[in-house]
Amino acid sequence: MTTSITPGNTSFSRVNATDLKLFRVNAGVPVDEALEMASLLQHYANELTLDAAMSDKGERFSWPALYLGEMAKALIDDVGDALFLSRADT
């Protein structure tokens, strides 16, 4: 059985009104490692969101949480592409 890898299709972090993206998931990352990283990114996004909700100065936690959440979503979306592409090949 071959290990699925990310195709590198997913970009994230919009930089202007034209929907131009600044970053992209790299192709060739093993799916299990990409999912582990997505889980870690989402964990820290959740921690920062909780800190933002509980702090008087929570706005400073909001942007990092947003960026971590975008990264986690991009990884999950790219893993989804990898899994569906591999099914289409069979």
Contacts in CASP RR format, 6 or more apart in sequence:
PFRMAT RR
TARGET T0000
AUTHOR 0000-0000-0000
METHOD contacts of the structure
MODEL  1
MTTSITPGNTSFSRVNATDLKLFRVNAGVPVDEALEMASLLQHYANELTL
DAAMSDKGERFSWPALYLGEMAKALIDDVGDALFLSRADT
3 30 0 8 1.000
3 31 0 8 1.000
3 32 0 8 1.000
4 30 0 8 1.000
4 31 0 8 1.000
4 79 0 8 1.000
4 82 0 8 1.000
4 83 0 8 1.000
4 86 0 8 1.000
5 27 0 8 1.000
5 28 0 8 1.000
5 29 0 8 1.000
5 30 0 8 1.000
5 31 0 8 1.000
5 82 0 8 1.000
6 25 0 8 1.000
6 26 0 8 1.000
6 27 0 8 1.000
6 28 0 8 1.000
6 29 0 8 1.000
6 30 0 8 1.000
6 31 0 8 1.000
6 34 0 8 1.000
6 75 0 8 1.000
6 78 0 8 1.000
6 79 0 8 1.000
6 81 0 8 1.000
6 82 0 8 1.000
7 27 0 8 1.000
7 28 0 8 1.000
7 78 0 8 1.000
7 81 0 8 1.000
7 82 0 8 1.000
7 85 0 8 1.000
8 24 0 8 1.000
8 25 0 8 1.000
8 26 0 8 1.000
8 27 0 8 1.000
8 28 0 8 1.000
8 78 0 8 1.000
8 81 0 8 1.000
9 25 0 8 1.000
9 78 0 8 1.000
9 81 0 8 1.000
10 24 0 8 1.000
10 25 0 8 1.000
10 74 0 8 1.000
10 75 0 8 1.000
10 77 0 8 1.000
10 78 0 8 1.000
10 81 0 8 1.000
11 21 0 8 1.000
11 22 0 8 1.000
11 23 0 8 1.000
11 24 0 8 1.000
11 25 0 8 1.000
11 74 0 8 1.000
12 21 0 8 1.000
12 22 0 8 1.000
12 23 0 8 1.000
12 24 0 8 1.000
12 25 0 8 1.000
12 70 0 8 1.000
12 71 0 8 1.000
12 73 0 8 1.000
12 74 0 8 1.000
13 21 0 8 1.000
13 22 0 8 1.000
13 23 0 8 1.000
13 67 0 8 1.000
13 70 0 8 1.000
14 20 0 8 1.000
14 21 0 8 1.000
14 22 0 8 1.000
15 21 0 8 1.000
15 22 0 8 1.000
23 71 0 8 1.000
23 74 0 8 1.000
25 34 0 8 1.000
25 74 0 8 1.000
25 75 0 8 1.000
25 78 0 8 1.000
31 79 0 8 1.000
31 82 0 8 1.000
31 83 0 8 1.000
34 75 0 8 1.000
34 78 0 8 1.000
34 79 0 8 1.000
35 75 0 8 1.000
35 76 0 8 1.000
35 79 0 8 1.000
37 75 0 8 1.000
38 71 0 8 1.000
38 72 0 8 1.000
38 75 0 8 1.000
38 76 0 8 1.000
38 79 0 8 1.000
39 72 0 8 1.000
41 68 0 8 1.000
41 69 0 8 1.000
41 71 0 8 1.000
41 72 0 8 1.000
41 75 0 8 1.000
42 68 0 8 1.000
42 69 0 8 1.000
42 72 0 8 1.000
44 68 0 8 1.000
45 65 0 8 1.000
45 66 0 8 1.000
45 68 0 8 1.000
45 69 0 8 1.000
45 72 0 8 1.000
46 65 0 8 1.000
48 61 0 8 1.000
48 62 0 8 1.000
48 64 0 8 1.000
48 65 0 8 1.000
48 68 0 8 1.000
49 61 0 8 1.000
49 62 0 8 1.000
49 65 0 8 1.000
51 58 0 8 1.000
51 61 0 8 1.000
52 58 0 8 1.000
52 59 0 8 1.000
52 60 0 8 1.000
52 61 0 8 1.000
52 62 0 8 1.000
52 65 0 8 1.000
55 61 0 8 1.000
END
